[in-house]
Amino acid sequence: MHLVNQTTMAQTAKQRLEYQRQWRKNNPDKVREYNQTWKKNNPDKVQEYSAKYRKNNPDKVRDNSIRQSWGFGADHYDSLIAEFGGKCECCGTTKDLRLDHCHKTGLIRGVLCNTHNLGLGKIGDSIEDVRALLYYMEKQERRDHGHYVTKG
C-alpha cells in the first residue's frame, strides 16, 4: 500500500487551486459561457442560492442594488438622505425613505417616503398632471352628493 505524505497532498491541492485561479483569470469568456450554461440548466439551484445569499447578506444586497441604481453605495445614499433632513418632504415620516430625482436631468430633488416616491413615479414629472389630480381630489371632497358605489 502506498502512503501519501499529507504535506505533499496539501501542496498539490494549493497548486491545483492556484492553477484553477489562473486559468479562470486567463479564460474569462470560457468561464462566462460555462456559468451561463450552468445557470440555464439549473434554475432551481440558482434560485435557491440567490435566496440564501440575499438572506445571509442583506447589507451587501442593499449596497449592490443602490450602486446599480445610483452609481454609489449605501453609505453615501444614507448620508444624502440625512443631508436632506432625514424625513419625507411630503408627510414628514422618517421610515422607508428614498432619494427623489428628476427623470429629465437626473438631479436629486430631495427625500420622499416610498409611498410618495412611488406615487410621484406613477404620475410622472409633469406638474400639470399633479395639479389635475389635486383638482380632481379637491372637487370630490367638495361634492356633497353624487353616485357612490361600494365594493361588494
FENNORFEN-V506037 format. One line per field, one symbol per residue. ss: DSSP state (~ for helix, > for strand, _ for the rest). phi: phi as a letter, one per 20 degrees, with the letter a starting at -180 (. if undefined). burial: b if it has 16 or more other C-alpha atoms within 10 Angstrom, else e. A space follows every 50 residues. Layout:
ss=???
phi=???
burial=???
This chain:
ss=_____~~~~~~~~~~~~~~~~~~~~~_~~~~~~~~~~~~~~_~~~~~~~~ ~~~~~~_~~~~~~~~~~~~~___~~~~~~~~~~_____________>>>> >______>>>>>>~~~~~~~~~~___~~~~~~~~~~~~~~~~________ __
phi=.eedffffffffffffffffgffffecfffffffffffffecffffffff fffgfecfffffffffgfednbefffgffffffeombffednfddlecfd cffednfferccfgfffffffffneeffffffffggfffffffdbqddde fd
burial=eeeeeeeeeeeeeeeeeeeeeeeeeeeeeeeeeeeeeeeeeeeeeeeeee eeeeeeeeeeeebbebeeeeeebbeebeebbeeeebbbeeeeeeeebbbb beeeeeeeebbbbbebbeeeeeeeeeeeeeeeeeeeeeeeeeeeeeeeee ee
